[in-house]
Amino acid sequence: LGPKFTEIDLLLIALEHDPKDLRSRKKLVDALAWELEYAVHEVPSGVLYGNRSATIDECQELLNDLSTFKKHRDIAGMQDHYSELVEECDFHFTEYASYLKKKGSFASYEDYLRTKE
């Protein structure tokens, strides 16, 4: 059947061919935003990576994805878009990894977050 490409993969390929394609870049920003929103939609239960809880290494991958998202958002001239999502993801991707490193000290991620208030 050959390789399967996601919408994000195809948009990145389109931008490799035409970096000035603003329509594709804006679609990429929206698609990446959806992925980021999905990763944090179960907070305070935890951060998701795919259909399961993220690991410490996957939290770093999510932070890298967030960086990619911000780069494309800024290139698209959308700096004012998704600012709350960026803050939420930056906080939770970092803090969830910290929580996982100290997991035995807390009953849950929600319990861990209470110490951050």
C-alpha positions in Angstrom: 0.0 0.0 0.0 3.0 2.3 0.4 3.7 5.0 2.9 0.8 6.8 4.6 1.0 10.5 5.1 -0.9 12.6 7.6 -2.4 16.0 6.7 0.6 17.6 8.6 3.1 15.5 6.5 1.5 16.6 3.3 1.4 20.3 4.3 5.0 20.2 5.3 5.9 18.6 1.9 3.9 21.4 0.2 5.8 24.0 2.1 9.1 22.4 1.1 8.1 22.9 -2.5 6.7 26.4 -2.0 7.7 28.1 1.3 5.7 31.1 0.4 2.4 29.1 0.2 0.5 31.0 2.9 -2.6 29.0 2.5 -0.8 25.7 3.2 1.1 27.3 6.1 -2.1 28.5 7.7 -3.7 25.1 7.3 -0.5 23.6 8.9 -0.8 25.9 11.8 -4.4 24.9 12.4 -3.6 21.2 12.0 -0.7 21.5 14.5 -2.9 23.4 16.9 -5.4 20.6 16.8 -2.6 18.1 17.7 -1.4 20.3 20.6 -5.0 20.8 21.9 -5.5 17.1 21.8 -2.3 16.5 23.8 -3.6 18.7 26.7 -7.3 18.0 26.5 -7.3 15.6 29.5 -5.3 17.9 31.8 -5.4 17.7 34.9 -5.4 13.9 34.4 -2.3 14.1 32.3 -0.7 14.9 28.9 -1.4 12.6 26.0 0.9 11.3 23.3 -1.3 9.6 20.7 -3.9 7.6 22.6 -1.9 7.2 25.8 -0.1 9.2 28.5 3.1 10.8 27.4 6.5 9.6 28.6 9.3 12.0 29.6 10.9 11.7 26.2 7.6 12.2 24.5 7.1 15.4 26.5 10.3 16.7 24.9 9.0 15.7 21.5 5.8 17.6 22.3 7.9 20.7 23.2 9.7 20.3 19.9 6.4 20.1 18.1 5.3 23.3 20.0 8.5 25.0 18.8 7.7 24.0 15.2 4.1 25.2 15.6 5.3 28.6 16.9 7.8 28.9 14.0 5.1 28.3 11.4 2.5 30.4 13.2 5.0 33.4 13.3 6.0 32.9 9.6 2.3 32.9 8.7 1.9 36.3 10.5 -0.4 34.7 13.1 1.5 35.7 16.2 -1.7 36.7 18.0 -3.3 33.4 17.4 -3.3 30.5 19.8 -1.3 32.4 22.5 -3.3 30.7 25.3 -2.7 27.3 23.7 1.1 28.0 23.5 1.2 29.0 27.2 -0.8 25.9 28.3 1.2 23.5 26.2 4.6 25.0 27.3 3.6 24.7 30.9 2.0 21.2 30.8 4.6 19.6 28.5 7.3 20.8 30.9 5.5 20.1 34.2 4.2 16.7 33.1 7.8 15.6 32.4 8.8 16.9 35.9 5.9 15.1 37.4 6.9 11.8 35.8 10.4 12.2 37.2 8.9 12.5 40.7 5.8 10.4 40.1 6.2 8.3 43.3 5.8 11.5 45.4 2.4 12.4 44.1 -1.0 10.6 43.9 -1.6 12.1 40.5 -0.7 14.8 38.0 -3.6 16.8 39.4 -2.1 16.4 42.9 1.3 17.5 41.5 -0.3 20.6 39.9 -1.7 21.7 43.3 1.9 22.2 44.5 2.3 24.7 41.6 -0.5 27.0 42.6 
